[in-house]
Amino acid sequence: MKKFVNDPKQYVPEMLTGIALANPGTLKYVPEYNLIMRADAPNNDKVTIIQGSGSGHEPAHVMVVGPGMLDGACPGDVFAAPPMDYVYESGKLLASDKGILLLVNNYTGDKMAFEMAAEMLESEGYKVATLFINDDVAVKDSTFTVGRRGVAGNFFVMKACGAKAEQGADLEEVVRVGEKVNSVTRSMGIALTPCTPPAKGEPLFHLADDEMEVGVGIHGEPGRRRDKLGSADEIVDELLEAIVPDLPYNEGDEVALMVNGLGGTPISELYLLYGIAHRKLAERGIKVWRSYVGEYCTSLEMAGASITLVKLDDEIKELLSAPAEIAIRVF
Amino acid sequence: MKKFVNDPKQYVPEMLTGIALANPGTLKYVPEYNLIMRADAPNNDKVTIIQGSGSGHEPAHVMVVGPGMLDGACPGDVFAAPPMDYVYESGKLLASDKGILLLVNNYTGDKMAFEMAAEMLESEGYKVATLFINDDVAVKDSTFTVGRRGVAGNFFVMKACGAKAEQGADLEEVVRVGEKVNSVTRSMGIALTPCTPPAKGEPLFHLADDEMEVGVGIHGEPGRRRDKLGSADEIVDELLEAIVPDLPYNEGDEVALMVNGLGGTPISELYLLYGIAHRKLAERGIKVWRSYVGEYCTSLEMAGASITLVKLDDEIKELLSAPAEIAIRVF
């Protein structure tokens, strides 16, 4: 295992410590619940938004806490759902008069933890809503999922909900825009290599030197099939042929186009894929309104990429254009 | 070779096409010279800043073109200096009345191309200055270098020069702040894996499963030594012990601290390293004023990281705080 790590069991706490030290004044770290939170939260003038999931998908979600995005993120260990009490305690700590929105990628473990925490919070009089994100078209059910998985498309849901909450909207309105964005967002990914969770110390699966996993999950779950590694053109075709007809995205539609790196793929390759996808969408008469190229939802150091499309209208464009200040800053 | 690529020879043009398509209206691509330029350049009210180097180090430099940073970047092929005429033609195309600043990482091939281009531009009456960046403390001379190499610290020089130029400063003033920042910037990196240039199709070097290359160059050049893979704590100690005494950075100093990923290392590990480095600097009485964690200057998909320190004063802080709008946008 070739990683920058001390004790693998301290991987997540040491990462969270780094995030807090890198953002003094704006972020706080609460070690008891793996919680990274806005230093100025809770704010009773806005709905509180909390996202969970396992660690290992960074920047999702601990690096996207800040104005216009999340109020807090309380991940579990690498690829493990957060314990229910992390979510419950984070909810209590961050609760606002306007209510709490729990955003959850659709995996069985996460769903269970967040639903139980929501019930407990509600029983104590907190106003809570839970929204499940399921943008991955690769498979219907999966190793850790009933129904579709939530992957990099969760960023658009977070962004829309974060922007709406920042405007002071009620919980119902924030949920409405989140559900709307989730309903027009579709993703699929391809892995070129596996990844190694630090505490496991061994790759999650094996791929031959000339193989790729088509439709891979962000925890290394199998996708649609294993195949010989294709060219970049062939791979983009394969992804778009799965994504485009699914909603469907039609001629004349405007979309946001995300090319997300899974952790080990350099940004040069992501822009190469972006150029191909942009061109192939144009050939179908689908217009890219805005590009998102980089790492949004990763799988540790897995080499691979996913494509996400979001069908836009004026409301979604406005929400995606709203300002957001998060830990990741380039310059 | 596991990459998202079509014809390896088209790797750079296809990436540059993607960058331009992802940033319509703000960036332009001139295929003849591998040039990515601001769509609104040249601007006669500001010094023009152009950076080159080989490709394969993205986001450096083709993804940091924009207001407050570069006016253009004209890279060569992967790990190859740009041909002299790319620099010369880019200079002519982007020349402003205020002059042209050519920023160059100190490698023999790049130096030769930029110096020849500068001479030709000067002989035609253009006002040109050339500034060499050499922040890497690992080795004195190297495979491709006489003197120290330029690595991720080049971002701070670009940012300072970009901010100063945007204020309308004269060429001499822009050069002055660039030289000042370069003189207080020091870096060193460690590789855990090699990388594979697309056209070569094979790794540049080999590292055993339990080995790391201490002081690696961003083209896979040997560093100080090859050693058994250490813990994250040991690695940060090793890097700081090389960097801190070199300037030196002293108790009471304020610094910018960058943890730069070399391409294949996930951002979770970079924040883990950041936390350790921040704490170890605090133990030495060195205060981090601002953090930079992510990928700035990479080596394709190499797993590894570098640390950069910049000693600050009020002028440098102001320049680093100035706004910049570049292709890489998280949200």
Chai-1 contact restraints between the chains, C-beta under 6 A:
chainA,res_idxA,chainB,res_idxB,connection_type,confidence,min_distance_angstrom,max_distance_angstrom,comment,restraint_id
A,K2,B,L192,contact,1.0,0.0,6.0,A-B,restraint_1
A,K3,B,E269,contact,1.0,0.0,6.0,A-B,restraint_2
A,F4,B,A232,contact,1.0,0.0,6.0,A-B,restraint_3
A,F4,B,E269,contact,1.0,0.0,6.0,A-B,restraint_4
A,F4,B,L273,contact,1.0,0.0,6.0,A-B,restraint_5
A,V5,B,A232,contact,1.0,0.0,6.0,A-B,restraint_6
A,N6,B,S231,contact,1.0,0.0,6.0,A-B,restraint_7
A,N6,B,A232,contact,1.0,0.0,6.0,A-B,restraint_8
A,N6,B,D233,contact,1.0,0.0,6.0,A-B,restraint_9
A,E14,B,L272,contact,1.0,0.0,6.0,A-B,restraint_10
A,E14,B,G275,contact,1.0,0.0,6.0,A-B,restraint_11
A,M15,B,S268,contact,1.0,0.0,6.0,A-B,restraint_12
A,M15,B,Y271,contact,1.0,0.0,6.0,A-B,restraint_13
A,M15,B,L272,contact,1.0,0.0,6.0,A-B,restraint_14
A,T17,B,G275,contact,1.0,0.0,6.0,A-B,restraint_15
A,G18,B,Y271,contact,1.0,0.0,6.0,A-B,restraint_16
A,G18,B,L272,contact,1.0,0.0,6.0,A-B,restraint_17
A,G18,B,Y274,contact,1.0,0.0,6.0,A-B,restraint_18
A,G18,B,G275,contact,1.0,0.0,6.0,A-B,restraint_19
A,I19,B,Y271,contact,1.0,0.0,6.0,A-B,restraint_20
A,L21,B,G275,contact,1.0,0.0,6.0,A-B,restraint_21
A,L21,B,H278,contact,1.0,0.0,6.0,A-B,restraint_22
A,A22,B,Y274,contact,1.0,0.0,6.0,A-B,restraint_23
A,A22,B,S291,contact,1.0,0.0,6.0,A-B,restraint_24
A,A22,B,V293,contact,1.0,0.0,6.0,A-B,restraint_25
A,E58,B,I267,contact,1.0,0.0,6.0,A-B,restraint_26
A,E58,B,S268,contact,1.0,0.0,6.0,A-B,restraint_27
A,K159,B,F331,contact,1.0,0.0,6.0,A-B,restraint_28
A,L192,B,K2,contact,1.0,0.0,6.0,A-B,restraint_29
A,S231,B,N6,contact,1.0,0.0,6.0,A-B,restraint_30
A,A232,B,F4,contact,1.0,0.0,6.0,A-B,restraint_31
A,A232,B,V5,contact,1.0,0.0,6.0,A-B,restraint_32
A,A232,B,N6,contact,1.0,0.0,6.0,A-B,restraint_33
A,D233,B,N6,contact,1.0,0.0,6.0,A-B,restraint_34
A,G263,B,P266,contact,1.0,0.0,6.0,A-B,restraint_35
A,G264,B,G264,contact,1.0,0.0,6.0,A-B,restraint_36
A,P266,B,G263,contact,1.0,0.0,6.0,A-B,restraint_37
A,P266,B,T298,contact,1.0,0.0,6.0,A-B,restraint_38
A,P266,B,L300,contact,1.0,0.0,6.0,A-B,restraint_39
A,P266,B,E301,contact,1.0,0.0,6.0,A-B,restraint_40
A,I267,B,E58,contact,1.0,0.0,6.0,A-B,restraint_41
A,S268,B,M15,contact,1.0,0.0,6.0,A-B,restraint_42
A,S268,B,E58,contact,1.0,0.0,6.0,A-B,restraint_43
A,E269,B,K3,contact,1.0,0.0,6.0,A-B,restraint_44
A,E269,B,F4,contact,1.0,0.0,6.0,A-B,restraint_45
A,Y271,B,M15,contact,1.0,0.0,6.0,A-B,restraint_46
A,Y271,B,G18,contact,1.0,0.0,6.0,A-B,restraint_47
A,Y271,B,I19,contact,1.0,0.0,6.0,A-B,restraint_48
A,L272,B,E14,contact,1.0,0.0,6.0,A-B,restraint_49
A,L272,B,M15,contact,1.0,0.0,6.0,A-B,restraint_50
A,L272,B,G18,contact,1.0,0.0,6.0,A-B,restraint_51
A,L273,B,F4,contact,1.0,0.0,6.0,A-B,restraint_52
A,Y274,B,G18,contact,1.0,0.0,6.0,A-B,restraint_53
A,Y274,B,A22,contact,1.0,0.0,6.0,A-B,restraint_54
A,G275,B,E14,contact,1.0,0.0,6.0,A-B,restraint_55
A,G275,B,T17,contact,1.0,0.0,6.0,A-B,restraint_56
A,G275,B,G18,contact,1.0,0.0,6.0,A-B,restraint_57
A,G275,B,L21,contact,1.0,0.0,6.0,A-B,restraint_58
A,H278,B,L21,contact,1.0,0.0,6.0,A-B,restraint_59
A,S291,B,A22,contact,1.0,0.0,6.0,A-B,restraint_60
A,V293,B,A22,contact,1.0,0.0,6.0,A-B,restraint_61
A,T298,B,P266,contact,1.0,0.0,6.0,A-B,restraint_62
A,L300,B,P266,contact,1.0,0.0,6.0,A-B,restraint_63
A,E301,B,P266,contact,1.0,0.0,6.0,A-B,restraint_64
A,A303,B,K2,contact,1.0,0.0,6.0,A-B,restraint_65
A,A324,B,F331,contact,1.0,0.0,6.0,A-B,restraint_66
A,I328,B,V330,contact,1.0,0.0,6.0,A-B,restraint_67
A,V330,B,I328,contact,1.0,0.0,6.0,A-B,restraint_68
A,F331,B,K159,contact,1.0,0.0,6.0,A-B,restraint_69
A,F331,B,A324,contact,1.0,0.0,6.0,A-B,restraint_70
